[in-house]
Amino acid sequence: MDDKTRASADARFRKALRAADGPALDPQESEARSAAALTAKLKALRLERDAAEAASGQSARRAPVRKAVARKGVGSY
């Protein structure tokens, strides 16, 4: 195989590899897609948990009860 034919074949092969991989993403877009996928996964898990709690009759998570703080009056020392 001569050099010209080989170079042409290599170029077609590299082009096919790039097409198979899809367009290259910049790091920020890649990070944004990853974060969006993680958010969607967590949302699905939260909805699944809430549905299971509703089906079993358990109440939803309650907010923690805050203890009352004793405050000093204006004239007390």
mmCIF file of the N, C-alpha and C atoms, coordinates in Angstrom:
data_MODEL
# 
_entry.id   MODEL 
# 
loop_
_atom_site.group_PDB 
_atom_site.id 
_atom_site.type_symbol 
_atom_site.label_atom_id 
_atom_site.label_alt_id 
_atom_site.label_comp_id 
_atom_site.label_asym_id 
_atom_site.label_entity_id 
_atom_site.label_seq_id 
_atom_site.pdbx_PDB_ins_code 
_atom_site.Cartn_x 
_atom_site.Cartn_y 
_atom_site.Cartn_z 
_atom_site.occupancy 
_atom_site.B_iso_or_equiv 
_atom_site.pdbx_formal_charge 
_atom_site.auth_seq_id 
_atom_site.auth_comp_id 
_atom_site.auth_asym_id 
_atom_site.auth_atom_id 
_atom_site.pdbx_PDB_model_num 
ATOM 1   N N  . MET A 1 1  ? 0.848   -1.166 0.000  1.00 0.00 ? 1  MET A N  1 
ATOM 2   C CA . MET A 1 1  ? 0.000   0.000  0.000  1.00 0.00 ? 1  MET A CA 1 
ATOM 3   C C  . MET A 1 1  ? 0.902   1.241  0.000  1.00 0.00 ? 1  MET A C  1 
ATOM 4   N N  . ASP A 1 2  ? 0.615   2.176  -0.876 1.00 0.00 ? 2  ASP A N  1 
ATOM 5   C CA . ASP A 1 2  ? 1.463   3.364  -0.919 1.00 0.00 ? 2  ASP A CA 1 
ATOM 6   C C  . ASP A 1 2  ? 1.041   4.362  0.169  1.00 0.00 ? 2  ASP A C  1 
ATOM 7   N N  . ASP A 1 3  ? 1.845   5.384  0.357  1.00 0.00 ? 3  ASP A N  1 
ATOM 8   C CA . ASP A 1 3  ? 1.622   6.344  1.448  1.00 0.00 ? 3  ASP A CA 1 
ATOM 9   C C  . ASP A 1 3  ? 0.313   7.108  1.305  1.00 0.00 ? 3  ASP A C  1 
ATOM 10  N N  . LYS A 1 4  ? -0.027  7.441  0.074  1.00 0.00 ? 4  LYS A N  1 
ATOM 11  C CA . LYS A 1 4  ? -1.252  8.224  -0.141 1.00 0.00 ? 4  LYS A CA 1 
ATOM 12  C C  . LYS A 1 4  ? -2.490  7.406  0.219  1.00 0.00 ? 4  LYS A C  1 
ATOM 13  N N  . THR A 1 5  ? -2.516  6.167  -0.200 1.00 0.00 ? 5  THR A N  1 
ATOM 14  C CA . THR A 1 5  ? -3.646  5.288  0.104  1.00 0.00 ? 5  THR A CA 1 
ATOM 15  C C  . THR A 1 5  ? -3.739  5.034  1.605  1.00 0.00 ? 5  THR A C  1 
ATOM 16  N N  . ARG A 1 6  ? -2.596  4.824  2.226  1.00 0.00 ? 6  ARG A N  1 
ATOM 17  C CA . ARG A 1 6  ? -2.576  4.572  3.674  1.00 0.00 ? 6  ARG A CA 1 
ATOM 18  C C  . ARG A 1 6  ? -3.063  5.800  4.450  1.00 0.00 ? 6  ARG A C  1 
ATOM 19  N N  . ALA A 1 7  ? -2.622  6.985  4.048  1.00 0.00 ? 7  ALA A N  1 
ATOM 20  C CA . ALA A 1 7  ? -3.035  8.215  4.715  1.00 0.00 ? 7  ALA A CA 1 
ATOM 21  C C  . ALA A 1 7  ? -4.540  8.417  4.569  1.00 0.00 ? 7  ALA A C  1 
ATOM 22  N N  . SER A 1 8  ? -5.050  8.114  3.390  1.00 0.00 ? 8  SER A N  1 
ATOM 23  C CA . SER A 1 8  ? -6.488  8.235  3.152  1.00 0.00 ? 8  SER A CA 1 
ATOM 24  C C  . SER A 1 8  ? -7.278  7.257  4.022  1.00 0.00 ? 8  SER A C  1 
ATOM 25  N N  . ALA A 1 9  ? -6.791  6.038  4.131  1.00 0.00 ? 9  ALA A N  1 
ATOM 26  C CA . ALA A 1 9  ? -7.458  5.038  4.964  1.00 0.00 ? 9  ALA A CA 1 
ATOM 27  C C  . ALA A 1 9  ? -7.408  5.435  6.441  1.00 0.00 ? 9  ALA A C  1 
ATOM 28  N N  . ASP A 1 10 ? -6.262  5.942  6.879  1.00 0.00 ? 10 ASP A N  1 
ATOM 29  C CA . ASP A 1 10 ? -6.141  6.396  8.268  1.00 0.00 ? 10 ASP A CA 1 
ATOM 30  C C  . ASP A 1 10 ? -7.101  7.545  8.560  1.00 0.00 ? 10 ASP A C  1 
ATOM 31  N N  . ALA A 1 11 ? -7.225  8.469  7.623  1.00 0.00 ? 11 ALA A N  1 
ATOM 32  C CA . ALA A 1 11 ? -8.129  9.607  7.804  1.00 0.00 ? 11 ALA A CA 1 
ATOM 33  C C  . ALA A 1 11 ? -9.575  9.139  7.903  1.00 0.00 ? 11 ALA A C  1 
ATOM 34  N N  . ARG A 1 12 ? -9.958  8.193  7.040  1.00 0.00 ? 12 ARG A N  1 
ATOM 35  C CA . ARG A 1 12 ? -11.332 7.652  7.118  1.00 0.00 ? 12 ARG A CA 1 
ATOM 36  C C  . ARG A 1 12 ? -11.563 6.936  8.441  1.00 0.00 ? 12 ARG A C  1 
ATOM 37  N N  . PHE A 1 13 ? -10.563 6.195  8.907  1.00 0.00 ? 13 PHE A N  1 
ATOM 38  C CA . PHE A 1 13 ? -10.683 5.474  10.173 1.00 0.00 ? 13 PHE A CA 1 
ATOM 39  C C  . PHE A 1 13 ? -10.843 6.439  11.343 1.00 0.00 ? 13 PHE A C  1 
ATOM 40  N N  . ARG A 1 14 ? -10.021 7.500  11.379 1.00 0.00 ? 14 ARG A N  1 
ATOM 41  C CA . ARG A 1 14 ? -10.134 8.485  12.461 1.00 0.00 ? 14 ARG A CA 1 
ATOM 42  C C  . ARG A 1 14 ? -11.481 9.196  12.426 1.00 0.00 ? 14 ARG A C  1 
ATOM 43  N N  . LYS A 1 15 ? -11.969 9.501  11.217 1.00 0.00 ? 15 LYS A N  1 
ATOM 44  C CA . LYS A 1 15 ? -13.271 10.149 11.068 1.00 0.00 ? 15 LYS A CA 1 
ATOM 45  C C  . LYS A 1 15 ? -14.387 9.243  11.587 1.00 0.00 ? 15 LYS A C  1 
ATOM 46  N N  . ALA A 1 16 ? -14.287 7.951  11.286 1.00 0.00 ? 16 ALA A N  1 
ATOM 47  C CA . ALA A 1 16 ? -15.291 6.997  11.762 1.00 0.00 ? 16 ALA A CA 1 
ATOM 48  C C  . ALA A 1 16 ? -15.263 6.897  13.288 1.00 0.00 ? 16 ALA A C  1 
ATOM 49  N N  . LEU A 1 17 ? -14.070 6.929  13.877 1.00 0.00 ? 17 LEU A N  1 
ATOM 50  C CA . LEU A 1 17 ? -13.965 6.879  15.335 1.00 0.00 ? 17 LEU A CA 1 
ATOM 51  C C  . LEU A 1 17 ? -14.593 8.107  15.982 1.00 0.00 ? 17 LEU A C  1 
ATOM 52  N N  . ARG A 1 18 ? -14.333 9.292  15.427 1.00 0.00 ? 18 ARG A N  1 
ATOM 53  C CA . ARG A 1 18 ? -14.923 10.516 15.975 1.00 0.00 ? 18 ARG A CA 1 
ATOM 54  C C  . ARG A 1 18 ? -16.433 10.484 15.867 1.00 0.00 ? 18 ARG A C  1 
ATOM 55  N N  . ALA A 1 19 ? -16.969 9.961  14.765 1.00 0.00 ? 19 ALA A N  1 
ATOM 56  C CA . ALA A 1 19 ? -18.413 9.878  14.574 1.00 0.00 ? 19 ALA A CA 1 
ATOM 57  C C  . ALA A 1 19 ? -19.030 8.911  15.574 1.00 0.00 ? 19 ALA A C  1 
ATOM 58  N N  . ALA A 1 20 ? -18.323 7.834  15.875 1.00 0.00 ? 20 ALA A N  1 
ATOM 59  C CA . ALA A 1 20 ? -18.837 6.851  16.835 1.00 0.00 ? 20 ALA A CA 1 
ATOM 60  C C  . ALA A 1 20 ? -18.845 7.419  18.257 1.00 0.00 ? 20 ALA A C  1 
ATOM 61  N N  . ASP A 1 21 ? -17.858 8.248  18.582 1.00 0.00 ? 21 ASP A N  1 
ATOM 62  C CA . ASP A 1 21 ? -17.776 8.826  19.925 1.00 0.00 ? 21 ASP A CA 1 
ATOM 63  C C  . ASP A 1 21 ? -18.755 9.956  20.130 1.00 0.00 ? 21 ASP A C  1 
ATOM 64  N N  . GLY A 1 22 ? -19.258 10.551 19.083 1.00 0.00 ? 22 GLY A N  1 
ATOM 65  C CA . GLY A 1 22 ? -20.124 11.703 19.188 1.00 0.00 ? 22 GLY A CA 1 
ATOM 66  C C  . GLY A 1 22 ? -19.297 12.964 19.294 1.00 0.00 ? 22 GLY A C  1 
ATOM 67  N N  . PRO A 1 23 ? -19.967 14.097 19.308 1.00 0.00 ? 23 PRO A N  1 
ATOM 68  C CA . PRO A 1 23 ? -19.215 15.351 19.356 1.00 0.00 ? 23 PRO A CA 1 
ATOM 69  C C  . PRO A 1 23 ? -18.481 15.504 20.682 1.00 0.00 ? 23 PRO A C  1 
ATOM 70  N N  . ALA A 1 24 ? -17.332 16.106 20.617 1.00 0.00 ? 24 ALA A N  1 
ATOM 71  C CA . ALA A 1 24 ? -16.544 16.321 21.824 1.00 0.00 ? 24 ALA A CA 1 
ATOM 72  C C  . ALA A 1 24 ? -17.208 17.401 22.677 1.00 0.00 ? 24 ALA A C  1 
ATOM 73  N N  . LEU A 1 25 ? -17.265 17.186 23.966 1.00 0.00 ? 25 LEU A N  1 
ATOM 74  C CA . LEU A 1 25 ? -17.870 18.140 24.884 1.00 0.00 ? 25 LEU A CA 1 
ATOM 75  C C  . LEU A 1 25 ? -16.779 18.878 25.637 1.00 0.00 ? 25 LEU A C  1 
ATOM 76  N N  . ASP A 1 26 ? -17.044 20.133 25.905 1.00 0.00 ? 26 ASP A N  1 
ATOM 77  C CA . ASP A 1 26 ? -16.087 20.852 26.739 1.00 0.00 ? 26 ASP A CA 1 
ATOM 78  C C  . ASP A 1 26 ? -16.293 20.401 28.189 1.00 0.00 ? 26 ASP A C  1 
ATOM 79  N N  . PRO A 1 27 ? -15.331 20.590 29.040 1.00 0.00 ? 27 PRO A N  1 
ATOM 80  C CA . PRO A 1 27 ? -15.421 20.085 30.418 1.00 0.00 ? 27 PRO A CA 1 
ATOM 81  C C  . PRO A 1 27 ? -16.617 20.644 31.190 1.00 0.00 ? 27 PRO A C  1 
ATOM 82  N N  . GLN A 1 28 ? -16.963 21.906 30.959 1.00 0.00 ? 28 GLN A N  1 
ATOM 83  C CA . GLN A 1 28 ? -18.090 22.489 31.684 1.00 0.00 ? 28 GLN A CA 1 
ATOM 84  C C  . GLN A 1 28 ? -19.406 21.840 31.280 1.00 0.00 ? 28 GLN A C  1 
ATOM 85  N N  . GLU A 1 29 ? -19.581 21.606 29.998 1.00 0.00 ? 29 GLU A N  1 
ATOM 86  C CA . GLU A 1 29 ? -20.818 20.977 29.544 1.00 0.00 ? 29 GLU A CA 1 
ATOM 87  C C  . GLU A 1 29 ? -20.897 19.540 30.035 1.00 0.00 ? 29 GLU A C  1 
ATOM 88  N N  . SER A 1 30 ? -19.773 18.864 30.027 1.00 0.00 ? 30 SER A N  1 
ATOM 89  C CA . SER A 1 30 ? -19.731 17.497 30.526 1.00 0.00 ? 30 SER A CA 1 
ATOM 90  C C  . SER A 1 30 ? -20.096 17.452 32.006 1.00 0.00 ? 30 SER A C  1 
ATOM 91  N N  . GLU A 1 31 ? -19.550 18.400 32.775 1.00 0.00 ? 31 GLU A N  1 
ATOM 92  C CA . GLU A 1 31 ? -19.856 18.477 34.198 1.00 0.00 ? 31 GLU A CA 1 
ATOM 93  C C  . GLU A 1 31 ? -21.321 18.804 34.423 1.00 0.00 ? 31 GLU A C  1 
ATOM 94  N N  . ALA A 1 32 ? -21.882 19.694 33.615 1.00 0.00 ? 32 ALA A N  1 
ATOM 95  C CA . ALA A 1 32 ? -23.290 20.069 33.748 1.00 0.00 ? 32 ALA A CA 1 
ATOM 96  C C  . ALA A 1 32 ? -24.202 18.884 33.447 1.00 0.00 ? 32 ALA A C  1 
ATOM 97  N N  . ARG A 1 33 ? -23.859 18.120 32.420 1.00 0.00 ? 33 ARG A N  1 
ATOM 98  C CA . ARG A 1 33 ? -24.665 16.933 32.106 1.00 0.00 ? 33 ARG A CA 1 
ATOM 99  C C  . ARG A 1 33 ? -24.578 15.901 33.224 1.00 0.00 ? 33 ARG A C  1 
ATOM 100 N N  . SER A 1 34 ? -23.392 15.748 33.792 1.00 0.00 ? 34 SER A N  1 
ATOM 101 C CA . SER A 1 34 ? -23.219 14.807 34.888 1.00 0.00 ? 34 SER A CA 1 
ATOM 102 C C  . SER A 1 34 ? -24.042 15.226 36.099 1.00 0.00 ? 34 SER A C  1 
ATOM 103 N N  . ALA A 1 35 ? -24.022 16.516 36.417 1.00 0.00 ? 35 ALA A N  1 
ATOM 104 C CA . ALA A 1 35 ? -24.791 17.025 37.548 1.00 0.00 ? 35 ALA A CA 1 
ATOM 105 C C  . ALA A 1 35 ? -26.285 16.860 37.303 1.00 0.00 ? 35 ALA A C  1 
ATOM 106 N N  . ALA A 1 36 ? -26.738 17.098 36.079 1.00 0.00 ? 36 ALA A N  1 
ATOM 107 C CA . ALA A 1 36 ? -28.150 16.944 35.752 1.00 0.00 ? 36 ALA A CA 1 
ATOM 108 C C  . ALA A 1 36 ? -28.579 15.481 35.868 1.00 0.00 ? 36 ALA A C  1 
ATOM 109 N N  . ALA A 1 37 ? -27.727 14.577 35.441 1.00 0.00 ? 37 ALA A N  1 
ATOM 110 C CA . ALA A 1 37 ? -28.042 13.152 35.544 1.00 0.00 ? 37 ALA A CA 1 
ATOM 111 C C  . ALA A 1 37 ? -28.123 12.721 37.006 1.00 0.00 ? 37 ALA A C  1 
ATOM 112 N N  . LEU A 1 38 ? -27.207 13.220 37.824 1.00 0.00 ? 38 LEU A N  1 
ATOM 113 C CA . LEU A 1 38 ? -27.224 12.890 39.247 1.00 0.00 ? 38 LEU A CA 1 
ATOM 114 C C  . LEU A 1 38 ? -28.465 13.461 39.914 1.00 0.00 ? 38 LEU A C  1 
ATOM 115 N N  . THR A 1 39 ? -28.840 14.683 39.575 1.00 0.00 ? 39 THR A N  1 
ATOM 116 C CA . THR A 1 39 ? -30.039 15.303 40.139 1.00 0.00 ? 39 THR A CA 1 
ATOM 117 C C  . THR A 1 39 ? -31.279 14.505 39.765 1.00 0.00 ? 39 THR A C  1 
ATOM 118 N N  . ALA A 1 40 ? -31.366 14.077 38.511 1.00 0.00 ? 40 ALA A N  1 
ATOM 119 C CA . ALA A 1 40 ? -32.511 13.283 38.069 1.00 0.00 ? 40 ALA A CA 1 
ATOM 120 C C  . ALA A 1 40 ? -32.571 11.940 38.815 1.00 0.00 ? 40 ALA A C  1 
ATOM 121 N N  . LYS A 1 41 ? -31.423 11.332 39.029 1.00 0.00 ? 41 LYS A N  1 
ATOM 122 C CA . LYS A 1 41 ? -31.378 10.049 39.744 1.00 0.00 ? 41 LYS A CA 1 
ATOM 123 C C  . LYS A 1 41 ? -31.833 10.226 41.188 1.00 0.00 ? 41 LYS A C  1 
ATOM 124 N N  . LEU A 1 42 ? -31.337 11.279 41.845 1.00 0.00 ? 42 LEU A N  1 
ATOM 125 C CA . LEU A 1 42 ? -31.730 11.524 43.231 1.00 0.00 ? 42 LEU A CA 1 
ATOM 126 C C  . LEU A 1 42 ? -33.209 11.854 43.348 1.00 0.00 ? 42 LEU A C  1 
ATOM 127 N N  . LYS A 1 43 ? -33.745 12.596 42.379 1.00 0.00 ? 43 LYS A N  1 
ATOM 128 C CA . LYS A 1 43 ? -35.169 12.929 42.393 1.00 0.00 ? 43 LYS A CA 1 
ATOM 129 C C  . LYS A 1 43 ? -36.003 11.651 42.257 1.00 0.00 ? 43 LYS A C  1 
ATOM 130 N N  . ALA A 1 44 ? -35.590 10.768 41.350 1.00 0.00 ? 44 ALA A N  1 
ATOM 131 C CA . ALA A 1 44 ? -36.311 9.510  41.168 1.00 0.00 ? 44 ALA A CA 1 
ATOM 132 C C  . ALA A 1 44 ? -36.274 8.676  42.443 1.00 0.00 ? 44 ALA A C  1 
ATOM 133 N N  . LEU A 1 45 ? -35.130 8.635  43.112 1.00 0.00 ? 45 LEU A N  1 
ATOM 134 C CA . LEU A 1 45 ? -35.030 7.881  44.365 1.00 0.00 ? 45 LEU A CA 1 
ATOM 135 C C  . LEU A 1 45 ? -35.907 8.498  45.452 1.00 0.00 ? 45 LEU A C  1 
ATOM 136 N N  . ARG A 1 46 ? -35.945 9.849  45.520 1.00 0.00 ? 46 ARG A N  1 
ATOM 137 C CA . ARG A 1 46 ? -36.768 10.517 46.521 1.00 0.00 ? 46 ARG A CA 1 
ATOM 138 C C  . ARG A 1 46 ? -38.256 10.250 46.271 1.00 0.00 ? 46 ARG A C  1 
ATOM 139 N N  . LEU A 1 47 ? -38.685 10.309 45.002 1.00 0.00 ? 47 LEU A N  1 
ATOM 140 C CA . LEU A 1 47 ? -40.082 10.044 44.683 1.00 0.00 ? 47 LEU A CA 1 
ATOM 141 C C  . LEU A 1 47 ? -40.446 8.594  44.986 1.00 0.00 ? 47 LEU A C  1 
ATOM 142 N N  . GLU A 1 48 ? -39.517 7.687  44.718 1.00 0.00 ? 48 GLU A N  1 
ATOM 143 C CA . GLU A 1 48 ? -39.747 6.271  45.020 1.00 0.00 ? 48 GLU A CA 1 
ATOM 144 C C  . GLU A 1 48 ? -39.897 6.065  46.526 1.00 0.00 ? 48 GLU A C  1 
ATOM 145 N N  . ARG A 1 49 ? -39.023 6.715  47.310 1.00 0.00 ? 49 ARG A N  1 
ATOM 146 C CA . ARG A 1 49 ? -39.098 6.604  48.762 1.00 0.00 ? 49 ARG A CA 1 
ATOM 147 C C  . ARG A 1 49 ? -40.411 7.169  49.286 1.00 0.00 ? 49 ARG A C  1 
ATOM 148 N N  . ASP A 1 50 ? -40.817 8.329  48.770 1.00 0.00 ? 50 ASP A N  1 
ATOM 149 C CA . ASP A 1 50 ? -42.062 8.942  49.216 1.00 0.00 ? 50 ASP A CA 1 
ATOM 150 C C  . ASP A 1 50 ? -43.268 8.084  48.864 1.00 0.00 ? 50 ASP A C  1 
ATOM 151 N N  . ALA A 1 51 ? -43.245 7.467  47.690 1.00 0.00 ? 51 ALA A N  1 
ATOM 152 C CA . ALA A 1 51 ? -44.344 6.593  47.298 1.00 0.00 ? 51 ALA A CA 1 
ATOM 153 C C  . ALA A 1 51 ? -44.403 5.354  48.189 1.00 0.00 ? 51 ALA A C  1 
ATOM 154 N N  . ALA A 1 52 ? -43.245 4.819  48.540 1.00 0.00 ? 52 ALA A N  1 
ATOM 155 C CA . ALA A 1 52 ? -43.211 3.644  49.418 1.00 0.00 ? 52 ALA A CA 1 
ATOM 156 C C  . ALA A 1 52 ? -43.712 3.999  50.811 1.00 0.00 ? 52 ALA A C  1 
ATOM 157 N N  . GLU A 1 53 ? -43.344 5.186  51.311 1.00 0.00 ? 53 GLU A N  1 
ATOM 158 C CA . GLU A 1 53 ? -43.824 5.622  52.626 1.00 0.00 ? 53 GLU A CA 1 
ATOM 159 C C  . GLU A 1 53 ? -45.330 5.838  52.603 1.00 0.00 ? 53 GLU A C  1 
ATOM 160 N N  . ALA A 1 54 ? -45.848 6.408  51.529 1.00 0.00 ? 54 ALA A N  1 
ATOM 161 C CA . ALA A 1 54 ? -47.286 6.643  51.416 1.00 0.00 ? 54 ALA A CA 1 
ATOM 162 C C  . ALA A 1 54 ? -48.038 5.320  51.336 1.00 0.00 ? 54 ALA A C  1 
ATOM 163 N N  . ALA A 1 55 ? -47.481 4.346  50.634 1.00 0.00 ? 55 ALA A N  1 
ATOM 164 C CA . ALA A 1 55 ? -48.134 3.044  50.491 1.00 0.00 ? 55 ALA A CA 1 
ATOM 165 C C  . ALA A 1 55 ? -48.130 2.265  51.802 1.00 0.00 ? 55 ALA A C  1 
ATOM 166 N N  . SER A 1 56 ? -47.085 2.433  52.604 1.00 0.00 ? 56 SER A N  1 
ATOM 167 C CA . SER A 1 56 ? -47.007 1.667  53.847 1.00 0.00 ? 56 SER A CA 1 
ATOM 168 C C  . SER A 1 56 ? -47.722 2.369  54.993 1.00 0.00 ? 56 SER A C  1 
ATOM 169 N N  . GLY A 1 57 ? -48.210 3.568  54.754 1.00 0.00 ? 57 GLY A N  1 
ATOM 170 C CA . GLY A 1 57 ? -48.959 4.275  55.782 1.00 0.00 ? 57 GLY A CA 1 
ATOM 171 C C  . GLY A 1 57 ? -48.094 5.081  56.721 1.00 0.00 ? 57 GLY A C  1 
ATOM 172 N N  . GLN A 1 58 ? -46.810 5.102  56.501 1.00 0.00 ? 58 GLN A N  1 
ATOM 173 C CA . GLN A 1 58 ? -45.940 5.909  57.348 1.00 0.00 ? 58 GLN A CA 1 
ATOM 174 C C  . GLN A 1 58 ? -46.120 7.365  56.978 1.00 0.00 ? 58 GLN A C  1 
ATOM 175 N N  . SER A 1 59 ? -46.007 8.207  57.987 1.00 0.00 ? 59 SER A N  1 
ATOM 176 C CA . SER A 1 59 ? -46.117 9.631  57.700 1.00 0.00 ? 59 SER A CA 1 
ATOM 177 C C  . SER A 1 59 ? -44.836 10.106 57.030 1.00 0.00 ? 59 SER A C  1 
ATOM 178 N N  . ALA A 1 60 ? -44.966 11.195 56.337 1.00 0.00 ? 60 ALA A N  1 
ATOM 179 C CA . ALA A 1 60 ? -43.794 11.768 55.679 1.00 0.00 ? 60 ALA A CA 1 
ATOM 180 C C  . ALA A 1 60 ? -42.827 12.256 56.736 1.00 0.00 ? 60 ALA A C  1 
ATOM 181 N N  . ARG A 1 61 ? -41.613 12.521 56.327 1.00 0.00 ? 61 ARG A N  1 
ATOM 182 C CA . ARG A 1 61 ? -40.611 12.997 57.279 1.00 0.00 ? 61 ARG A CA 1 
ATOM 183 C C  . ARG A 1 61 ? -41.090 14.271 57.943 1.00 0.00 ? 61 ARG A C  1 
ATOM 184 N N  . ARG A 1 62 ? -40.912 14.323 59.220 1.00 0.00 ? 62 ARG A N  1 
ATOM 185 C CA . ARG A 1 62 ? -41.291 15.525 59.960 1.00 0.00 ? 62 ARG A CA 1 
ATOM 186 C C  . ARG A 1 62 ? -40.060 16.377 60.154 1.00 0.00 ? 62 ARG A C  1 
ATOM 187 N N  . ALA A 1 63 ? -40.324 17.668 60.243 1.00 0.00 ? 63 ALA A N  1 
ATOM 188 C CA . ALA A 1 63 ? -39.227 18.590 60.517 1.00 0.00 ? 63 ALA A CA 1 
ATOM 189 C C  . ALA A 1 63 ? -38.809 18.403 61.975 1.00 0.00 ? 63 ALA A C  1 
ATOM 190 N N  . PRO A 1 64 ? -37.552 18.532 62.289 1.00 0.00 ? 64 PRO A N  1 
ATOM 191 C CA . PRO A 1 64 ? -37.117 18.385 63.676 1.00 0.00 ? 64 PRO A CA 1 
ATOM 192 C C  . PRO A 1 64 ? -37.726 19.475 64.548 1.00 0.00 ? 64 PRO A C  1 
ATOM 193 N N  . VAL A 1 65 ? -38.055 19.084 65.763 1.00 0.00 ? 65 VAL A N  1 
ATOM 194 C CA . VAL A 1 65 ? -38.658 20.024 66.701 1.00 0.00 ? 65 VAL A CA 1 
ATOM 195 C C  . VAL A 1 65 ? -37.551 20.878 67.301 1.00 0.00 ? 65 VAL A C  1 
ATOM 196 N N  . ARG A 1 66 ? -37.745 22.186 67.272 1.00 0.00 ? 66 ARG A N  1 
ATOM 197 C CA . ARG A 1 66 ? -36.752 23.100 67.827 1.00 0.00 ? 66 ARG A CA 1 
ATOM 198 C C  . ARG A 1 66 ? -37.093 23.357 69.276 1.00 0.00 ? 66 ARG A C  1 
ATOM 199 N N  . LYS A 1 67 ? -36.099 23.310 70.105 1.00 0.00 ? 67 LYS A N  1 
ATOM 200 C CA . LYS A 1 67 ? -36.308 23.567 71.523 1.00 0.00 ? 67 LYS A CA 1 
ATOM 201 C C  . LYS A 1 67 ? -36.420 25.064 71.748 1.00 0.00 ? 67 LYS A C  1 
ATOM 202 N N  . ALA A 1 68 ? -37.280 25.407 72.700 1.00 0.00 ? 68 ALA A N  1 
ATOM 203 C CA . ALA A 1 68 ? -37.441 26.814 73.036 1.00 0.00 ? 68 ALA A CA 1 
ATOM 204 C C  . ALA A 1 68 ? -36.201 27.297 73.770 1.00 0.00 ? 68 ALA A C  1 
ATOM 205 N N  . VAL A 1 69 ? -35.777 28.491 73.460 1.00 0.00 ? 69 VAL A N  1 
ATOM 206 C CA . VAL A 1 69 ? -34.599 29.080 74.081 1.00 0.00 ? 69 VAL A CA 1 
ATOM 207 C C  . VAL A 1 69 ? -35.067 30.084 75.128 1.00 0.00 ? 69 VAL A C  1 
ATOM 208 N N  . ALA A 1 70 ? -34.549 29.926 76.343 1.00 0.00 ? 70 ALA A N  1 
ATOM 209 C CA . ALA A 1 70 ? -34.913 30.867 77.405 1.00 0.00 ? 70 ALA A CA 1 
ATOM 210 C C  . ALA A 1 70 ? -34.192 32.189 77.139 1.00 0.00 ? 70 ALA A C  1 
ATOM 211 N N  . ARG A 1 71 ? -34.963 33.247 77.161 1.00 0.00 ? 71 ARG A N  1 
ATOM 212 C CA . ARG A 1 71 ? -34.384 34.560 76.910 1.00 0.00 ? 71 ARG A CA 1 
ATOM 213 C C  . ARG A 1 71 ? -34.403 35.370 78.195 1.00 0.00 ? 71 ARG A C  1 
ATOM 214 N N  . LYS A 1 72 ? -33.385 36.140 78.352 1.00 0.00 ? 72 LYS A N  1 
ATOM 215 C CA . LYS A 1 72 ? -33.302 36.982 79.530 1.00 0.00 ? 72 LYS A CA 1 
ATOM 216 C C  . LYS A 1 72 ? -34.140 38.226 79.308 1.00 0.00 ? 72 LYS A C  1 
ATOM 217 N N  . GLY A 1 73 ? -34.769 38.672 80.357 1.00 0.00 ? 73 GLY A N  1 
ATOM 218 C CA . GLY A 1 73 ? -35.560 39.896 80.286 1.00 0.00 ? 73 GLY A CA 1 
ATOM 219 C C  . GLY A 1 73 ? -34.645 41.106 80.218 1.00 0.00 ? 73 GLY A C  1 
ATOM 220 N N  . VAL A 1 74 ? -35.219 42.261 80.015 1.00 0.00 ? 74 VAL A N  1 
ATOM 221 C CA . VAL A 1 74 ? -34.445 43.476 79.850 1.00 0.00 ? 74 VAL A CA 1 
ATOM 222 C C  . VAL A 1 74 ? -33.721 43.854 81.134 1.00 0.00 ? 74 VAL A C  1 
ATOM 223 N N  . GLY A 1 75 ? -34.385 43.729 82.283 1.00 0.00 ? 75 GLY A N  1 
ATOM 224 C CA . GLY A 1 75 ? -33.774 44.168 83.518 1.00 0.00 ? 75 GLY A CA 1 
ATOM 225 C C  . GLY A 1 75 ? -33.087 43.086 84.320 1.00 0.00 ? 75 GLY A C  1 
ATOM 226 N N  . SER A 1 76 ? -33.032 41.881 83.857 1.00 0.00 ? 76 SER A N  1 
ATOM 227 C CA . SER A 1 76 ? -32.447 40.815 84.665 1.00 0.00 ? 76 SER A CA 1 
ATOM 228 C C  . SER A 1 76 ? -30.951 40.685 84.393 1.00 0.00 ? 76 SER A C  1 
ATOM 229 N N  . TYR A 1 77 ? -30.223 40.335 85.425 1.00 0.00 ? 77 TYR A N  1 
ATOM 230 C CA . TYR A 1 77 ? -28.776 40.165 85.313 1.00 0.00 ? 77 TYR A CA 1 
ATOM 231 C C  . TYR A 1 77 ? -28.381 38.804 85.721 1.00 0.00 ? 77 TYR A C  1 
# 
